[in-house]
Amino acid sequence: MKLLIKNGTIVNPKAGKSFVGSILVENGKITKIAKGDLTADGAETVNAAGMIVTPGLIDLHVHFRDPGFEEKEDILTGLEAAAAGGFTAVCTMPNTSPACDNIGTIEYQTKKAAKQGNGVRLYPIAAASKGLKGETMAPIGELKEGGAIAISDDGKPITDSSLLQRVMQYASSFGLMYVSHSEDTYLSKGGQMNESYFSTLYGMQGIPAVGEALSVARECLMAQYLGLPVHICHVSTKMSLDLIAYFKAQGVKVTAETAPHYLSLTDEAVGSYDTNTKVNPPLRSEEDRQALIAAVKSGLIDAIATDHAPHHERDKNVEFNTAPSGMVGLETAVPLVYKLVHDKQITIERFVELFTAGYGIFGLEGGVLTEGGRADITLIDPEYQWTIDKNMFRSKSRNTPFHGFHVKGAVFRTIAGGKTVFTRAY
Amino acid sequence: MKHLLGIENLNRDQIMHILETAVSFEEINQRQIKKVPTLKGLSVINFFAEPSTRTRMSFEVAEKRLSADSYNIAVSGSAITKGETLSDTALNLQAMAPDCLIIRHAVSGTPHMLAQIMDCSIINAGDGFHEHPTQALLDAYTIQKKKGRLDGLKVALMGDIAHSRVARSNIHLLTKTGSHVTVAGPATMIPKDIKKLGVEVTYDPKEAVKDADIVMMLRIQEERESGLMYPDRREYAKFFCLDEKLLSYAKPDATVMHPGPANRGVEIDDNIMDGDRSVILEQVANGVAVRMAVLYLLLGGSNS
C-alpha cells in the first residue's frame, strides 16, 4: 500500500527548513521525502496544495474514561476524536475506575487500543499513588512494564511532600518522570472559577492563581533537589510561568504544557454560567492569557496539551457548583491554536513544535518526518474557515465552550502508521 | 422585562420605574382589605432551595395580595431529594405552565440556568453570593423614603462582603443611582478587586461609617467557612459590631439597615437594632410592596 502526498508545505522543524515537497509512504513507513514532485506507480495520491504537512501531532494529556466511565468516552471513541484532531499519539491520564494503578488496567488499555483502535498510539500515564489517594506508592515498576510512559495523580495532586519525593525518586529508577497537576487543594477547595474581579462580580468562590504557583514551586524545587526532571501540566497563570522561567534558568529539567482553552478564553466567559466553562485549572485572567501566549511564543511553554476531559451532557446540565470540571479538546485544539499563527504571534514551525514536543518530553518515537521512520503525518488546511459544531465530534461527549465559534484552520487528513485514520469531508 | 435575575443588568430608569410602581402598592398594604385582583388567575411558584423566612414569606404575601395563585416547593419536600436533577424538576414544573417562578438557590447562576430551561418569568430571590435583586430594590425603596433620594448619599456597607449577594445587588444599585458606597470588614471578607465595582474599601469600620447617611450591616454567615473568615463571634463583635460608639461617627440622622436575619450582639448591637435610627422592620414592610411591584411589572403587562 502506497500513499503519495504532493504539493504540500512540509513543516518538519526538527529536520530543517520548511519547503514545498512530496512524501511517499509505503507499508507504514516514510520511504521518500523530496522537494518538488515525486511519482509513484500505484500510489494513492493526496494533493496537499495549500496545506501544511507535519509530523503526526501528540496530545500529552487526555482523559479517555475507560474503564469505568465509558458513557463519557471510551478508548476507541477517544482515539477517533484524536484522529479527527490531527493527533497520531495520545497520553492518557490514570483517573479511570479502577484507576490505572495496576497491571490489569494498564494492559487492558494498551491492548484495547492496539487491537481494536484506529492506529492512533495510546500511551498511558499511570497513577503515582495507589488509587490516586496520595497515600502509598503505586507499583510503578510493574506499570512501566505494562506500558506506562510517566506517572501522575493528575487531578488529585499529591499533597504529602514526602510521598512526592519518594515517588519521584522511585520512578526515576525505572526511567519514568513525575507529571504534576499543580494545585494547592487547600486554596482551591470549594472554588468554582479563577479568583478575580469576575469571581467577585459573578458571586463565585475563587481559585487563586497562587495555589497553582505554590505547587509549581514545590515540584520544581523537588526536581532541583533530586536532580530529576518534572513535567508541569496545563499551566494557566503568569505566576507559574515566572517560576518555570526561574527554574529553567537554574538548569532544572522542567518542561511545561498549556491547553488551547487557556490561550483562547478568560475567566470573563464564566459569566454565562455555562458549566462547559468550568475547568480545572480554571480559565484565568486576560493578563494570564497574554503571558501564556508570550510563553508559547518564547518556548517557555514546551507543549500544547488539550486536557481532553469528556463529560456526559447530563453531568454538565446541573447547577454550576455541582458540575464536574473539564472540557473536551481534541477536536478543537488545532484551529484554536492555529489562530496564533494567523495572528502572527507564532510561526508555523513553532506551531508544529508545540504539538510534537510531547514525543521528546516522554522519550517517544515521533515528532519528525524521516525517511525510514514511522508514517505518522498530519495535513492541515490553514485557510479553511468553519464553525465548530459539537454535534460533529467523534468524541462521545459534547462539553465544549467553543460550540459555534468561527475558526480558520482545520485538520484535513491524519495518517497514523501509514494508514489514513481521518479525512475531513469539505 | 421578562425576568428579574439581577440588578447588574438593569439601568437606572428601570430601577426607578420599579421603585415608583412600588409606591402605589405600599398604599394597598395600608388598607384594611389588602388585596387587589391584579394578577388573578396567574400562577406563581415559590421554589426556595435554601432556608428563608423573610424573603419567602414576603413573596408569598405579595403574590396573594395581588390575587395570584401561589405554590410553594422546598427542596426537602421535593423530588430533588430522590435524585431528580434541578433541570428535570424545572422541566416538570414548566409542564404545569406556571407564569412565574421565584427561585432561591445556594449556587450562583442557577436562576439564569432556569431562565434558559423554562418559558415562564424567573425572579431571582437570591443565588449563592451573586445577587438578591429584590432585597436591593426594597433597600433602595426604604432609603428613598427616608432620605428622599438615591443619589449623593454616603453608604457604609459592612460585614461579609465576600459571601453576600445582598452586598453585590446593593452595590450595583446604589452606584447606578449615584451614591457613594464604602465597603468594610476584615480583609478576609473583602472579595478580590471589588473596587472595580465602583466602591471604596476600608478595613476600618470607623472610616467607613464616618459621615455616612446610610449604615448597612450584613449578617455574619457562620455556615460559610467558619473559623477561616474570622476567629470567633467575640473577636468579630469587638472590632466590627455596629454599636453606639461606632454609629457616633455617622451623620446624626444616619439610617441603619440590615437585610436580616441579624446576629444580635455580633454584627449589630441590640440598642442599635431596636433604636430609632434602625429601619430594619420598615425594610421588611417595604419588601412586600416592592415585590408586588416586581410581580406586577413582570406579569401584569406593563410595557417596561
Boltz contact constraints between the chains, C-beta under 6 A:
constraints:
  - contact:
      token1: [A, 195]
      token2: [B, 192]
      max_distance: 6.0
  - contact:
      token1: [A, 196]
      token2: [B, 192]
      max_distance: 6.0
  - contact:
      token1: [A, 197]
      token2: [B, 193]
      max_distance: 6.0
  - contact:
      token1: [A, 197]
      token2: [B, 196]
      max_distance: 6.0
  - contact:
      token1: [A, 200]
      token2: [B, 191]
      max_distance: 6.0
  - contact:
      token1: [A, 200]
      token2: [B, 192]
      max_distance: 6.0
  - contact:
      token1: [A, 200]
      token2: [B, 193]
      max_distance: 6.0
  - contact:
      token1: [A, 200]
      token2: [B, 194]
      max_distance: 6.0
  - contact:
      token1: [A, 203]
      token2: [B, 108]
      max_distance: 6.0
  - contact:
      token1: [A, 203]
      token2: [B, 128]
      max_distance: 6.0
  - contact:
      token1: [A, 203]
      token2: [B, 129]
      max_distance: 6.0
  - contact:
      token1: [A, 203]
      token2: [B, 130]
      max_distance: 6.0
  - contact:
      token1: [A, 203]
      token2: [B, 168]
      max_distance: 6.0
  - contact:
      token1: [A, 204]
      token2: [B, 108]
      max_distance: 6.0
  - contact:
      token1: [A, 273]
      token2: [B, 109]
      max_distance: 6.0
  - contact:
      token1: [A, 273]
      token2: [B, 112]
      max_distance: 6.0
  - contact:
      token1: [A, 317]
      token2: [B, 87]
      max_distance: 6.0
  - contact:
      token1: [A, 318]
      token2: [B, 85]
      max_distance: 6.0
  - contact:
      token1: [A, 319]
      token2: [B, 86]
      max_distance: 6.0
  - contact:
      token1: [A, 319]
      token2: [B, 107]
      max_distance: 6.0
  - contact:
      token1: [A, 319]
      token2: [B, 110]
      max_distance: 6.0
  - contact:
      token1: [A, 320]
      token2: [B, 107]
      max_distance: 6.0
  - contact:
      token1: [A, 320]
      token2: [B, 109]
      max_distance: 6.0
  - contact:
      token1: [A, 321]
      token2: [B, 107]
      max_distance: 6.0
